[in-house]
Amino acid sequence: MITQPLSLKEKIGYSLGDLSANLVFQTLITYLAYFYTDIYGLNADDATKIIFTVGTVAAFAFNPIVGALADRTNSKWGKFRPWILWTAIPLGVTSVLAFTTPDFSYSGKVIYAVVTYTLLLLLYAGSNLPYSALSGVITGDMKERNSISAFRFVAVMFAQFFVQVFMLPIINYVGDGDKALGIEITMTWLAVIGTVLLLITFITTKERIVPKPEQSSSLSDDLRDLVKNIPWVIMLTVTILQFTTLAMKGGAYVYYFENYVSKNSLSDFISPIIDFLSDIGINFFGNDPVSAGFGLFNAGGIIFMIIGIGLSKMLADRYGKRNVFAVFLFISTLFILVFYILPPDSISLIFGAQIFHGFFYGITIPLLWAMIADVADYSEWKNNRRATAIIFSAMMVGLKLGLSIGGALVASILGTYGYVPNSAGEQTESAILGTKMLVSVFPSIPFLLAAGLLFFYIIDKNLEDKIEQDLLKRRND
């Protein structure tokens, strides 16, 4: 029965897939540009070209292919679950290779980076796109989708918490100061954990919505449906804008702490926290105020993001996903903009702005993918044909494109402002201004545009309810 409530076991099992994916994804957002420039040894121009070119090709080539293939996969496990199984181990192996620094010449390193990043994005698409589409066929109940989205993005926050809070100190700790060795060891452990989590997702989930034979369609039919689907066009654009901002500010924070924030003020502010953590046996933060402060800064934002996620379902059920998404995305952007006026020694204000941004943005986090599942329902409602994976694949194009644009902008803008890798404390005023702009003004622009676009998205609370009831009746006929 499509409206049967999902078990807690299945909701948790499904959410672990995103925990696994985000051990990779959050690492790409937070550290890829920094890894290429300050650990791997590429100049900013080459890092920009690799991140943007490979990411753009992956977005427009890999995701539509995987989406079309997944929609046409038929197995005893369903359409989407087999892909999670098939890609689990290769994705883990490639995520380690992509963050390994081989003893090659400079040109050899460029080639190695292109090859490994390409393979990583291919396998990530092969795993995460079917995983995302799976949420559209686990249940047809809109409230249950809101619920699994909330579970899913609590898992995302745990992954983000680890990557953004603990990963840099752990890299320094396990590598004994050698960041290249440290990130390779850290990624190896993350790969093992991530592979196991994906296998658990495969085992614990079930596909319940199976399109009727008469609903089968060609790829050209699916593409025509997409072009005419205005909610899909809006959500694709919103996805590009949203992930451009996430990649831009996420990738810039480590530069911000190394080059803008006052190390003395930061050390004074976090010393009581570090002492407390040491007393309870957490010692890997060490004596580096930058890595410790960076981790604790992210921790505050993520903890309050999780609180925001906890409120998301209640607000969406009452006011509709669209309205909640637009309003709280706008409010969260105000706390990004405020970073432009914060002095380098105002550590409490810097941490406070991050906490408020995290809380308000957290409310929006589960809604994006739940709304995309609603777009798949809208397409079926309008066209009497379901093409879940290709709709999600188009959103993954937006995600990858946004990630590529945002990541490339980090390296490109830093290069434009005259940033010199591995020169913390010796940057020019222009380079320091660039790091401040990358966590404030520049990432605010895409978020504000996305919030405005959402008011043209027609699937409000009333239409959500009508689509759900009409499809339920149609599927039960």
LINZI-V805896 format. One line per field, one symbol per residue. phi: phi as a letter, one per 30 degrees, with the letter a starting at -180 (. if undefined). Layout:
# LINZI-V805896
phi = ???
This chain:
# LINZI-V805896
phi = .dddeddeedddedddddddedddddddddbddddddccdjddddddeddddddddddddcddddddddddcdbbdcjccdeddddcededdddddddcccddcdeddddddddddddddddddddcdddeddeddbdacdddddeddddeedddeddddedddccddddeddddhjdddddddddddddddddddddddeedccbdcccededcdbdddddddddddcdededdddddedddddddddddcdddeddbcdddddddddceddddddddcjccddiccdddddeddedeeddedddddedcddeddddcjdeddedddddddddddedddcdddccdddddddddddedddeddeddedddddddddeddddchbcbeddddddddeddddddddddddedddddddidcehbeibddddddddddddcbdddddddddddddddcddddeddedddeddddddddd
